């Protein structure tokens, strides 16, 4: 898992009725040459599962991450599969996953 100082904190997504997403402690971080490039985290909001991503583009001086998504799934398994397939692709690209 990544360290808290490596991940900028952002407020969790909210639902249209005002609920807050709950972090269900499933996070994967990809590093390339020791540098963090992607963090994916799964959140739960009602009966939906949300995957948030922080992407640190390689080859730039950018400090703040790009935040594509969030990606919304109807089940925990679908969200987990998305994260696992994404991290597998990052492994093929030479990243270390934690």
Protein Blocks (a to p, Z undefined) as FASTA:
>chain_A
ZZfklpccddddddfkopacddehiacdddeehiafbdcddddehjaccdddddddehia
bfbdcdehjdddfbfklmmmmmmmmmmmmmmnopacZZ
